[in-house]
Amino acid sequence: METPNAQTKVNTILAWVSIVLAVIAVIVAWATYNRISSNYLTEDGKSYSESISEMNIKIARLQASARLATLQAEQTVSQNYTALEDGVAEMRAELKDLYAEAKMETTTEWRELDAKFEALAVEIKAKSSLVAQSLRDLIRKLGE
């Protein structure tokens, strides 16, 4: 059995790794946004506003993924399900608003994401042992 001090070190390492991954995701999202927004015409014939809308969704997904990773690390350390539940609900609402502004092409994508958010919310409320797996699934889905 690990000592409390060893467990604290493991939790601290997990928290720092998650924070570093979150920062990297934000940097990549920002770089992608800058690169895409500098092009006024798109190669696939989409309007500039459609491309910006799609890019905003991609950036929001990457940011949500990074925030979820950070929340996961914080929850692992503190075992605070309330903060996790609030953070997940906030991200879900933000993404729902972005997808609502987008074209119909994103409806299926949003339904899949929303189902993952709903599954995670149920696991969090039940304080289930499957919370970590549901978080990983959602982070992976957001990163696609």
N, C-alpha and C positions, 0 to 999 in steps of 0.2 A: 504494500500500500504506500502511495506517495505521501510525503509529508506535506503539511499545508504550505510550507515555504516553497517546495518543489512545484506544487500545483499553481501557486501564485506566479512563479517564474514562467511556467508553461502558458498560463493565461496572458501574462504580459507580452510574451513573444507572439502569441496568436493575435493579440490586439495590435501590436506594431506591424505585423505582416499585413493585416487587413487594412490598416491605415495607409501603408505604402502602396498597396494595390489600388486603393481608392484614389490616391493622388495620381498614380500612373493612369488610371482610367480617365480622370478629369483632364489630364494633360493631352492624352490621345484624342479625347472628344473635342477639346478646344482646337487642337491642330487640324483635325478633320474639318471642323466648322470653318476655320479660317481658309483652308484650301478650297473648300466647296463654295463658300460665299464669294470668293473672288471671281468666279466664273459667272458671267451674265447669261450666257446661253448654254443650255445643256446639250450633250451629245445625243441623247435619246429622244429629243424633241419635246420634252416636258417644259412647261412654262417655268419661269424663274420662281414664282411663288409656290408652285407645287414642289419644286426641288428644295426650297427653303423649308417648307412644311415637313417634308420627309426627313431632312437633315435635323430639324428641331426634334422630331420624334427619336431619331437615332441618338442624338446627344442626350435627350432626357432619359432614354433607356440606359445608356452608359452611366449617366450620373446616378440613376436609381440603383443600378447594379453596384456601383461603388458605395453608395449609402447603405444598401443592404448588407454588404460585406462588413462595413463599419459597425452597423447595428448588431450583426451576428457576433462580432468580436466583443462588443460591449455586453451583449446578453450572456455570452459564455463566461465572461469575467464576473458580472454582477448578478446573473440569474434573474434579471428584471424583465419579466414578460410584458408589463404594462408599457414600458418605453418602446419595446419592439413592436407591440401591437399598434401603438400610436404612429410610429414611423412608417410601418407598412401601410396603414390606412391613408396616411398623408401622400405617400408615393403613388398609391393606387388612384387617388383622386386627381393628382396632377397628371398622370398618364392618361386617365380617362378623358380629361378636358382636352389634352393635346390630340388624342385620337378622334374626339368628337369634331374638332376643327378640320381634320384631314378628310380626304376623299373616301369614297365607299371602298376603295381597294384595300384599305387598312382594317375593315370591319372584322374579317376573319382573324387577322393578326391580333387585334384587341381582344376578341373573344377568348383566344388561347391564353393570352397573358392574364386576362381577368379570371379565368378558371384557376390558374396557378396562384394568383393573389387570394382567391377565395379559399382554396385548399390550405394555403399557409395561414390565413386568418382562423380557420377552423382548428388547425393544429395548435396555434398559439393559445386560443381560448381554452382548449383542453389541456394545455401545458403538456402536450404529448412529447414522447421521445422522438417523434418524427419531425419536429420543428427544424432541426439542423438539416435533414435531408430535403425538406420542402424549401428551405432557404437556398440550399445549393441548386436545386432544380430551377427555382425562379431566377437566381443570379445567372445561371447558364442560359436560360431562355432570353433574358434581357440582353445578354451579350451577343446573341446571334445576329 
